[in-house]
Amino acid sequence: MAKQHVALTRKMVEEAIYIDIEKRIDDKIPALIGEFSDGRYRCRITDKHLFKLAYGRATVCADINTYLNSLLDRSLTSGRKLVAFSEFELGHLKALLPHRIDDLDRMYVNANSVVKRFFNRERRDTMARLRKENEENQGRYSRKVGLKEYLRLPDVGYHYPRSLQRHFKGAGNTLKILRKQLERKECYIELSDDARMQWRYLVKYNRHDCAGMHHLMTYVNGHRRPVRDPKISGSQAIL
């Protein structure tokens, strides 16, 4: 299991590789994996049944094992952390790369753990309000604060598109519709107008998960109190 709290310098946060997986609950292979690194977003379609949806330079097809091994090799060689917003991604990566579990544990960072720790320490009132709002809107057992709730905070300063909030039908539902239509359609252009629009929303949703995660981690780094980590010589570690 990846460490819950990792000492991260500002340089490490800026240079990290941010990833997000989109899939349905029962999918063994992710439908797509988004990556934000070096200030650029890329979407890899990793389910071969969805390869017909690839368009432009930012949305390309990729063999799942080839891409994930390359991603992990890149992380290890450069020392850049792999960052995602839950343990879900880590568990899925381990299932797909069982021979590289030690490497994944070494390089993976759960951004949610880092962000939650910051808000519990430095923004207690805000965290309490977010949890209360979730409880009121979703029930007493839904106090978990997600990435979108953090990104929509005015103080965080991230512009999350209203179009996604209003019109996107969700990743699971969108993937179900796309797969059903692609069984009898030859290419992307033959899909219904709504299916094509929902696919574009899905990629946009994934892009904002990746880029928004980077923005949120940068925000946390810039606002928390630095703590000297003796393991990192000459730098201020962000715990």
C-alpha atoms as one frame of an Amber mdcrd trajectory, in Angstrom:
protein
   0.000   0.000   0.000   1.271   3.474  -0.872   2.261   5.741   2.000  -0.642
   7.814   3.313   1.476  10.918   3.918   4.425  11.631   1.666   6.890  14.478
   2.021   6.532  16.473  -1.201   8.566  19.482  -2.194   7.047  22.155  -4.430
   9.277  20.925  -7.260   7.953  17.386  -6.844   4.348  18.596  -6.987   4.988
  20.683 -10.089   6.821  17.900 -11.947   4.572  15.006 -10.920   2.535  12.975
 -13.405  -1.193  13.282 -12.650  -3.440  10.469 -13.848  -7.138   9.628 -13.756
  -8.918   6.430 -14.813 -12.403   6.270 -16.312 -14.227   2.925 -16.302 -17.473
   1.238 -15.361 -17.576  -0.708 -12.110 -17.316  -4.123 -13.751 -14.645  -3.185
 -16.314 -11.385  -5.077 -15.939  -9.641  -2.784 -18.424  -9.990   1.024 -18.054
 -11.923   2.726 -20.820  -9.405   5.549 -20.827  -6.578   6.984 -18.758  -5.964
  10.707 -18.634  -2.518  12.126 -17.920  -1.460  15.672 -17.085   2.274  16.319
 -17.106   4.589  19.071 -18.297   1.594  21.402 -18.502  -0.132  19.212 -21.088
  -3.108  16.837 -21.025  -3.242  13.567 -22.965  -6.034  11.006 -23.124  -5.206
   7.367 -23.846  -8.103   5.158 -24.913  -7.142   1.777 -23.468 -10.266  -0.273
 -24.204  -9.916  -1.587 -27.749 -13.698  -1.552 -28.163 -13.522   2.251 -27.954
 -10.597   2.801 -30.331 -12.981   4.191 -32.961 -13.440   7.239 -30.716  -9.874
   8.521 -31.055  -9.563  11.997 -32.550  -6.850  14.657 -32.672  -3.479  14.596
 -30.955  -4.816  14.691 -27.406  -6.953  11.524 -27.707  -5.045   8.468 -28.893
  -5.298   4.680 -28.696  -2.901   2.767 -26.470  -2.274  -0.830 -25.474  -2.958
  -0.879 -21.743   0.094  -2.894 -20.670   2.494  -1.047 -22.960   1.279   2.344
 -21.762   1.246   1.536 -18.039   4.712  -0.021 -18.116   6.003   2.978 -20.047
   4.319   5.351 -17.591   5.848   3.625 -14.582   9.266   3.423 -16.231   9.092
   7.147 -16.948   8.182   7.839 -13.322  11.008   5.709 -11.950  13.656   7.001
 -14.346  12.830  10.668 -13.761  11.870  10.383 -10.086   8.530  12.042 -10.821
   5.681  10.834  -8.637   2.499   9.278 -10.049  -0.415  11.167  -8.511  -4.099
  10.220  -8.535  -6.994  11.181  -6.293  -7.686   7.907  -4.495  -6.465   4.434
  -3.673  -8.801   3.165  -6.400  -6.320   3.963  -9.148  -3.488   2.330  -7.219
  -5.476  -0.854  -6.707  -6.369  -0.991 -10.380  -2.776  -0.385 -11.467  -1.589
  -3.168  -9.183  -4.159  -5.549 -10.675  -2.898  -4.718 -14.159   0.811  -4.734
 -13.214   1.085  -7.400 -10.477   4.812  -7.825 -11.144   5.475  -4.145 -10.363
   3.678  -3.645  -7.073   6.822  -2.493  -5.246   7.505   0.121  -7.939   3.934
   1.386  -7.711   4.077   1.653  -3.928   7.303   3.608  -4.234   6.101   6.153
  -6.807   2.342   6.495  -6.170   0.852   9.399  -4.220  -2.789   9.575  -3.143
  -3.619  13.257  -3.662  -6.857  12.929  -1.720  -4.931  11.956   1.405  -2.630
  14.971   1.024  -5.482  17.411   0.363  -7.727  16.059   3.120  -4.870  16.311
   5.630  -4.331  19.957   4.657  -7.998  20.937   4.938  -8.399  19.128   8.261
  -5.409  21.062   9.625  -5.498  24.416   7.885  -9.126  24.863   6.691 -11.155
  23.186   9.398 -14.239  25.367   9.004 -14.290  24.863   5.251 -13.901  21.103
   5.619 -16.705  20.950   8.177 -18.983  22.941   5.844 -18.229  20.709   2.853
 -18.961  17.586   4.864 -22.190  19.061   6.195 -23.321  20.017   2.689 -22.618
  16.492   1.443 -24.534  15.026   4.343 -27.530  17.291   3.685 -27.525  16.618
  -0.068 -26.658  12.922  -0.129 -27.488  11.497   3.284 -25.796  10.973   6.614
 -23.279   8.452   5.226 -22.034  10.713   2.406 -19.591  12.983   4.196 -16.683
  12.199   1.880 -15.396  15.299   0.076 -14.459  14.749  -3.560 -12.147  16.504
  -5.976 -14.950  18.557  -7.545 -16.022  20.019  -4.188 -12.494  21.204  -3.506
 -12.050  22.659  -7.000 -15.262  24.676  -6.757 -14.106  26.501  -3.632 -13.568
  30.207  -4.476 -10.302  30.297  -2.538  -8.868  27.451  -4.625  -9.347  29.574
  -7.735 -10.036  26.851 -10.302 -12.533  27.393 -13.107 -14.636  24.231 -13.351
 -16.913  24.384 -16.437 -20.603  24.785 -15.736 -21.362  22.814 -18.899 -20.035
  19.659 -17.237 -22.111  20.240 -14.137 -25.256  20.807 -16.194 -25.024  18.443
 -19.163 -22.590  15.591 -18.530 -24.459  12.352 -17.762 -21.592  10.660 -15.930
 -18.755   8.370 -16.985 -20.547   5.066 -16.370 -23.689   5.998 -18.277 -21.702
   7.555 -21.129 -19.499   4.473 -21.563 -22.586   2.246 -21.594 -24.173   4.317
 -24.376 -20.969   4.506 -26.423 -20.257   0.784 -26.277 -23.808  -0.070 -27.277
 -23.747   2.250 -30.287 -20.262   1.189 -31.385 -21.483  -2.415 -31.700 -23.332
  -1.383 -34.855 -21.516   1.770 -35.941 -18.351   1.843 -38.035 -16.866   5.114
 -36.827 -17.192   8.061 -34.476 -19.065  10.233 -36.972 -21.887   7.682 -37.196
 -22.725   7.956 -33.511 -25.777   9.925 -32.441 -25.306  13.624 -31.766 -25.893
  13.051 -28.053 -23.379  10.185 -27.886 -20.695  12.265 -29.597 -21.382  15.164
 -27.258 -21.225  12.934 -24.174 -17.912  11.477 -25.373 -16.474  14.977 -25.685
 -17.809  15.759 -22.207 -16.208  12.572 -20.837 -12.786  13.565 -22.190 -13.293
  17.100 -20.892 -14.370  15.729 -17.496 -11.242  13.573 -17.340  -9.036  16.479
 -18.409 -10.349  18.658 -15.581  -9.842  15.821 -13.100  -6.163  15.630 -14.106
  -5.439  19.344 -14.533  -7.618  20.238 -11.546  -5.728  17.780  -9.360  -2.451
  19.474 -10.307  -3.969  22.895  -9.540  -5.315  21.715  -6.177  -2.021  20.154
  -5.116  -0.225  23.360  -6.109  -2.740  25.349  -4.048  -2.195  23.125  -1.010
   1.558  23.435  -1.349   1.365  27.203  -1.542  -0.848  27.633   1.509   0.266
  25.112   4.076   2.940  25.623   6.672   6.242  24.089   5.518   7.837  21.480
   7.734  11.512  20.619   7.643  12.005  17.015   6.569  15.463  15.725   7.557
  15.334  13.198   4.722  15.282  15.979   2.095  18.456  17.978   2.438  18.299
  21.694   1.819  14.577  21.874   1.072  11.292  22.514   2.755   9.143  19.397
   2.568   5.383  19.699   2.296   3.810  17.031   4.510
